[in-house]
Amino acid sequence: MHSTLAAYRGQTAWPELIHGRPAVVYPQQLTPLPVRGGDGWCGQRQPEGWSQPHPLWSAVLNGQQLTVTPTGQWYTGLLAVTRDWRRATRTAGAVLQITGAFTNPLEFPAAASAGLLHLCVVKLTFTGDTW
């Protein structure tokens, strides 16, 4: 419950299954580096750009600690994921990263409707995983 409340305050990323696809959603203030198309990020209306994992990006989930890196560390923090999310991510071999002009989950639908989301698919490796 603590991580859910933190997500609603915009203090952490939160895991989701978007139409059966594993994703990690980052409120705008958690993105330490700007997201740009040339860096592997695409607008939500450009599905061809985020359908496959981007070769420059990778992610590691060590227990609940998620680290996402392009050429440097882009995000690190705790991620309270479910068993279903882990299974879906293992099956997909990658996770969809979503950020945009929102600061909490309640603002997410409006940002999506306005086309203000940025997406990047990243290969995910599990370490220290006992699930």
C-alpha positions in Angstrom: 0.0 0.0 0.0 2.9 2.4 0.7 4.2 2.3 -2.8 0.7 2.7 -4.2 0.2 5.9 -2.2 3.7 7.1 -3.2 2.7 6.6 -6.9 -0.4 8.7 -6.4 1.8 11.4 -5.0 4.1 11.1 -8.0 7.1 10.0 -6.0 7.7 6.7 -7.7 7.1 4.9 -11.0 4.3 2.3 -11.0 4.0 -1.0 -12.8 1.0 -1.6 -15.0 -0.3 -4.1 -17.5 -1.5 -2.1 -20.5 -3.7 -4.4 -22.6 -1.7 -7.3 -21.4 1.6 -5.7 -22.1 3.9 -5.0 -19.1 4.8 -1.3 -18.6 6.4 1.0 -16.2 4.8 4.4 -15.9 6.9 7.4 -14.8 5.3 10.7 -13.7 7.0 13.6 -15.4 9.1 14.7 -12.4 10.8 11.3 -12.2 12.4 11.5 -15.6 15.9 12.8 -14.8 16.9 13.2 -18.5 14.7 14.7 -21.1 13.0 12.3 -23.4 13.7 12.8 -27.1 12.8 10.9 -30.2 16.5 10.4 -31.2 17.1 8.8 -27.8 14.7 5.9 -28.5 11.5 7.6 -27.3 8.5 8.0 -29.6 5.2 9.7 -29.3 2.3 7.5 -28.5 0.8 7.9 -32.0 4.0 6.4 -33.6 3.5 2.7 -32.7 6.2 1.6 -35.2 8.8 3.3 -33.1 7.9 1.6 -29.8 6.9 -1.9 -31.0 10.3 -3.5 -30.5 13.0 -3.0 -27.8 15.3 -0.1 -28.5 18.9 -1.5 -28.8 20.5 1.4 -26.7 18.3 0.9 -23.7 18.3 -1.8 -21.0 16.7 -2.4 -17.6 17.5 -4.6 -14.6 15.0 -5.5 -11.9 16.9 -6.7 -8.9 14.2 -7.8 -6.4 12.2 -4.6 -6.4 15.0 -2.2 -7.4 14.6 -1.1 -11.1 17.5 0.5 -12.9 16.9 1.8 -16.5 19.9 2.9 -18.6 20.5 4.2 -22.0 24.2 5.2 -22.1 23.9 6.4 -18.5 21.5 5.8 -15.7 18.1 7.2 -16.6 16.0 5.9 -13.6 16.6 3.9 -10.5 14.0 3.2 -7.8 11.8 0.7 -6.2 9.0 -1.0 -8.2 6.3 -3.0 -6.4 5.4 -5.5 -9.1 3.0 -8.3 -9.0 3.6 -11.9 -10.0 1.4 -11.4 -13.1 3.5 -8.4 -14.1 6.7 -10.4 -13.7 5.3 -13.3 -15.8 4.1 -11.0 -18.5 7.5 -9.3 -18.6 9.4 -12.6 -18.8 7.1 -13.7 -21.7 7.5 -10.4 -23.6 11.2 -10.2 -22.8 10.8 -6.4 -22.6 8.9 -3.7 -20.8 7.2 -0.6 -22.2 8.4 2.6 -20.6 5.8 5.4 -20.5 6.2 9.0 -19.4 4.7 12.3 -20.4 2.9 15.4 -19.2 1.3 14.0 -16.0 2.4 14.0 -12.4 0.1 11.3 -10.9 -2.1 8.5 -12.1 -5.2 10.7 -12.1 -3.7 13.0 -14.8 -2.6 10.0 -16.9 -5.8 9.6 -18.9 -5.9 13.3 -19.9 -2.3 13.2 -21.1 -3.0 10.0 -23.1 -6.1 11.5 -24.7 -4.1 14.6 -25.6 -1.3 12.5 -27.2 1.2 13.7 -24.7 2.8 10.4 -23.8 6.3 9.3 -24.7 7.1 5.6 -25.0 10.2 3.4 -25.3 10.4 -0.4 -25.2 13.3 -1.7 -23.1 14.7 -5.2 -22.7 14.4 -6.3 -19.0 16.7 -8.6 -17.1 15.8 -10.0 -13.7 18.5 -10.5 -11.1 18.2 -11.6 -7.5 14.8 -12.9 -8.4 13.3 -15.6 -6.2 9.8 -15.6 -7.9 
